[in-house]
């Protein structure tokens, strides 16, 4: 039985409003896509579709875990998370939940289990 396998890969980069408005990173991303397309071809994989979405770091309290570096939402500062954003379900494994513990901002994996946003809470 023939099937098609569709994969999703996420990536991210930090930018700011002036770079977004000027489109300064567009050429860099087009170059990256060209290289990725060529690499996919090498493995008989077609790269199709993709988009870039911007999230305000302060608005959503997005940052990197101070222990492991994983991308995370500081849910102590943003209890609502991505509520109302249609991408939210896809971002669960890209951007972890997290919070603050003993003066550090930690992702759900690094927070103590007893913390409100800890992995097993
Ligand atoms: Zn972590």
Boltz pocket constraint, residues with backbone or C-beta under 6 A from the ligand:
constraints:
  - pocket:
      binder: B
      contacts: [[A, 65], [A, 66], [A, 67], [A, 68], [A, 69], [A, 70], [A, 106], [A, 107], [A, 108], [A, 109], [A, 110], [A, 111]]
      max_distance: 6.0
